[in-house]
């Protein structure tokens, strides 16, 4: 019967190597290329799931390359020549992996903690492939103790796992960025803090004659006087409720313009307040609303896991003039409700 997928040749727990000879199915060589085969399957899941053409193209090329890598492992040195020549992994292939690593590293956000895979389906699959390649590397090192292994092959497998890790992080970041573009602008319109409207005075300045640049220039930016006014208003409100706070104002990119720590404010608030402001500026939403969108079953579940400086703790509010983001404030020191209260006083002072 032609075309059968089964041959019964392995029913006794043995299989044939490419260079001839029968070995047990748990032979070290079988463990190596069998594990790499698992990795290519996980990479296939990532390829089907990703919406990024460059990542998809790189996965396709890696899957094709791994066919020859597995063949090299299956061709035991000293065996009979294969009918089809089996090329060895070359240093140029390792260099290419390093080039792709550098390419994606230039885009990847710095990692400040261990990763919990799953922000995107494709990234989860690449993390599965990455950990599977690590297992193949361990099997390969074990094989090298007993039989000679191409040293370049060991380097290749090591770089491959690194590349899959970084590609997974980049896919996560792009997924989050796309979600932000599609959903946050609509959600921001219904944000707790109303958009502020300021008409330009005849002098081309704000109603108070100072502060934000004229809207006519279409380049509204926060001045230090704006920030001082907001911080002082927030401090007055913090005194009224009897809670020492750390208050921060950032620009539209999330970079700090002003940070002030009241006497006896918590040490942790010095870190948390800027993170709240950064989050509100970069996602253009109050941090407590972002927290709601990040709950299980919501579209941004897990957004904070692998994104540095992002926080879901309430107390960060965006600053908008005529629906244009100009910055954000962040407050920390009390309960979430107290932090939001003081942040709202800062926004009102703008």
C-alpha positions in Angstrom: 0.0 0.0 0.0 1.6 3.3 -1.1 1.5 6.5 0.8 1.1 4.9 4.2 2.2 7.1 7.1 3.0 4.1 9.3 5.8 1.5 8.5 5.7 -0.5 11.7 9.5 0.0 11.7 9.5 1.8 15.0 7.1 -0.5 16.9 10.0 -1.9 18.9 11.0 1.5 20.2 13.8 2.1 17.7 14.3 4.4 14.7 16.9 5.0 12.0 19.4 7.8 11.9 20.0 9.7 8.6 23.5 8.3 8.4 22.4 4.8 8.9 22.1 2.6 12.0 19.2 1.9 14.4 19.0 3.6 17.7 16.4 3.8 20.6 13.8 6.5 20.3 15.2 8.1 23.4 18.7 8.2 22.0 20.4 11.6 22.8 20.4 12.5 19.1 16.7 11.7 18.8 16.1 13.9 21.9 17.8 16.8 20.2 16.2 16.9 16.8 12.8 15.7 18.2 12.8 18.6 20.6 13.7 21.0 17.8 10.8 19.5 15.8 8.6 20.5 18.8 10.0 24.0 18.6 9.2 24.3 14.9 5.6 23.4 15.6 5.3 26.1 18.3 6.8 28.5 15.8 4.1 27.5 13.4 1.5 28.6 16.0 3.3 31.9 16.3 3.5 32.4 12.6 -0.3 31.7 12.2 -1.2 34.1 15.1 1.1 37.1 14.5 -0.1 40.1 12.5 3.4 41.4 12.0 4.8 40.6 8.5 8.4 40.9 9.5 8.1 38.5 12.4 6.1 36.1 10.2 8.8 36.2 7.5 11.6 35.6 10.0 9.7 32.6 11.5 9.2 31.1 8.0 12.9 31.4 7.3 13.9 29.9 10.7 11.6 26.9 10.2 13.2 26.2 6.9 16.7 26.5 8.4 15.8 24.2 11.2 15.1 21.4 8.7 18.8 21.3 7.9 19.8 21.7 11.5 17.7 18.7 12.5 19.2 16.8 9.5 22.7 17.6 10.8 21.9 16.2 14.2 20.4 13.1 12.7 23.5 12.4 10.5 25.9 10.9 13.0 29.5 11.6 12.1 31.2 8.5 10.7 28.0 7.0 9.4 27.4 6.2 5.8 26.9 9.2 3.5 23.4 10.5 3.0 21.8 10.3 -0.4 21.1 14.0 0.1 24.1 16.1 1.2 23.5 17.5 4.8 25.1 20.9 5.3 26.6 21.9 8.6 25.5 25.0 10.4 27.9 27.8 9.5 29.2 30.8 11.5 27.4 33.1 9.0 24.1 31.6 10.2 24.9 32.5 13.8 25.8 36.0 12.6 22.5 36.4 10.9 20.6 35.4 14.0 22.6 38.0 15.9 21.7 40.6 13.3 18.0 39.9 13.7 18.5 40.0 17.4 20.0 43.5 17.2 17.2 44.6 14.9 14.5 43.6 17.3 16.4 44.7 20.4 16.4 48.2 19.1 12.6 48.2 19.3 12.2 46.2 22.6 11.5 48.0 25.8 14.0 47.3 28.6 12.9 44.4 30.8 12.9 45.1 34.5 11.3 41.9 35.7 10.7 38.3 34.8 8.3 37.8 31.9 4.9 36.1 32.2 4.1 35.0 28.7 0.7 35.5 27.1 0.1 39.2 26.3 -0.5 38.1 22.7 -1.1 34.6 21.3 1.8 34.8 18.9 4.2 35.9 21.7 3.0 33.0 23.9 3.7 30.6 21.1 7.2 32.1 20.6 7.9 31.8 24.3 6.8 28.1 24.1 9.2 27.7 21.1 12.0 29.5 23.0 11.7 27.3 26.1 11.6 24.2 23.8 14.8 25.3 22.0 16.4 25.7 25.4 15.5 22.1 26.2 17.0 21.1 22.9 20.2 23.0 23.8 20.4 21.0 27.1 20.1 17.7 25.1 22.7 18.9 22.7 25.2 19.7 25.4 24.5 16.3 26.9 25.1 14.7 23.5 28.4 16.6 23.1 29.8 14.8 26.2 29.6 11.5 24.4 29.8 12.2 20.7 31.3 15.1 18.8 29.0 17.9 17.9 29.6 20.8 15.6 30.4 23.7 18.0 28.8 26.2 15.7 25.6 24.2 16.1 25.6 24.8 19.9 26.0 28.5 19.3 23.2 28.5 16.8 20.7 26.9 19.1 21.7 29.3 21.9 21.2 32.4 19.7 17.9 31.0 18.3 16.3 30.9 21.8 17.5 34.4 22.4 16.0 35.6 19.1 12.6 33.9 19.8 12.5 35.6 23.3 13.0 39.1 21.8 10.6 38.5 18.9 8.0 37.5 21.5 8.5 40.7 23.5 8.2 42.9 20.3 5.1 41.1 19.2 3.6 41.9 22.7 4.5 45.5 22.4 3.1 45.9 19.0 -0.2 44.2 20.1 -0.5 46.6 23.0 0.3 49.6 20.8 -2.4 48.6 18.3 -4.9 48.1 21.1 -4.1 51.6 22.4 -4.6 53.1 18.9 -7.9 51.4 18.4 -9.5 51.7 21.8 -8.0 54.3 24.0 -9.1 57.4 22.1 -12.7 56.3 22.3 -12.4 55.4 25.9 -10.7 58.7 26.7 -13.7 60.6 25.6 -15.7 59.0 28.4 -12.9 59.4 31.0 -13.8 60.6 34.5 -11.9 63.9 34.0 -13.7 66.2 31.5 -11.7 67.7 28.7 -10.7 71.3 29.5 -11.4 74.0 27.1 -9.5 77.3 27.1 -10.1 80.0 24.5 -7.1 82.1 23.5 -7.1 85.6 24.7 -6.6 88.4 22.2 -2.9 88.4 23.3 -2.6 84.9 22.0 -2.1 83.5 25.6 -4.4 81.8 28.0 -7.2 83.4 29.9 -4.8 84.2 32.7 -2.4 85.9 30.3 0.3 83.2 30.9 0.8 79.5 30.8 0.0 77.2 27.9 1.2 78.3 24.5 -1.5 79.7 22.1 -3.7 77.2 20.5 -3.2 79.1 17.2 0.3 77.8 17.1 -1.0 74.2 17.5 1.9 73.5 19.8 0.4 73.6 23.3 2.9 72.7 25.9 3.0 72.9 29.7 5.1 75.6 31.2 6.8 75.5 34.6 4.2 78.0 35.9 1.4 75.7 34.8 3.1 72.9 36.7 3.7 75.0 39.8 0.1 76.1 39.9 -1.2 72.5 39.6 1.3 71.1 42.2 0.4 73.9 44.6 -3.3 73.3 44.2 -2.8 69.6 44.7 -0.8 70.2 47.9 -3.5 72.4 49.3 -6.0 69.7 48.7 -3.7 67.1 50.3 -3.4 69.4 53.4 -7.2 69.7 53.5 -7.6 65.9 53.6 -4.7 65.5 55.9 -2.5 63.1 53.7 1.1 64.0 52.7 1.5 63.3 49.0 4.0 63.1 46.2 2.8 65.0 43.2 4.2 64.8 39.7 3.5 66.5 36.4 4.8 65.1 33.1 4.7 66.2 29.5 2.8 64.5 26.7 5.6 61.9 26.3 5.6 61.0 30.0 8.8 62.8 30.9 8.8 64.5 34.3 8.6 68.3 34.4 8.0 68.7 38.1 8.0 66.4 41.1 7.3 67.5 44.7 7.3 65.5 47.8 5.4 66.8 50.8 6.9 66.3 54.3 6.3 62.8 55.6 5.1 61.4 52.3 5.8 57.7 51.8 9.1 56.7 50.2 7.4 54.4 47.7 5.3 57.3 46.5 8.4 58.9 45.0 8.5 56.1 42.5 4.8 55.4 42.1 3.6 59.0 41.5 5.8 59.4 38.3 4.7 56.0 37.1 1.1 57.0 37.4 1.7 60.2 35.5 3.7 58.4 32.8 1.0 55.8 32.4 -1.8 58.4 32.1 0.2 60.3 29.5 1.3 57.4 27.3 -2.0 55.5 27.3 -4.1 58.8 27.4 -6.4 57.4 30.1 -6.8 57.8 33.9 -4.9 54.9 35.5 -8.0 53.7 37.3 -9.8 53.4 34.0 -6.9 51.5 32.5 -7.2 49.1 35.5 -10.8 48.4 34.5 -9.8 47.6 30.9 -7.0 45.3 32.2 -9.2 42.9 34.2 -9.6 39.3 33.1 -11.7 39.1 30.0 -11.1 42.7 29.1 -9.2 43.7 25.9 -6.1 44.8 27.8 -5.8 42.1 30.4 -2.1 41.8 31.4 -0.9 45.0 29.7 1.1 45.9 32.9 2.9 42.6 33.1 5.7 43.2 30.7 5.6 47.0 30.1 8.0 48.9 32.3 6.7 51.9 34.2 3.1 51.1 33.5 0.9 51.0 36.6 -2.8 50.3 37.1 -3.1 52.1 40.5 -5.5 55.0 40.5 -4.1 58.6 40.8 -2.8 59.3 37.3 -4.9 61.6 35.1 -4.2 62.9 31.6 -4.1 66.6 30.9 -6.0 67.7 27.8 -6.8 71.0 26.1 -9.4 70.9 23.4 -8.9 67.1 23.3 -5.2 67.5 22.7 -3.0 65.7 25.2 -0.5 68.1 26.8 0.7 66.0 29.7 -0.5 64.2 32.8 -0.4 64.3 36.6 0.4 61.5 39.1 -0.4 61.5 42.8 0.6 58.9 45.4 0.5 58.8 49.2 -3.0 58.0 50.3 -5.8 55.6 49.3 -6.7 55.3 45.6 -9.7 57.6 46.2 -7.6 60.2 48.0 -4.9 60.1 45.2 -7.6 60.6 42.6 -9.1 63.5 44.6 -5.8 65.3 44.8 -5.0 64.6 41.1 -8.4 66.1 40.1 -7.6 69.3 42.1 -4.3 69.5 40.1 -6.2 69.1 36.8 -8.8 71.7 37.8 -5.9 74.2 38.5 -4.7 74.0 34.9 
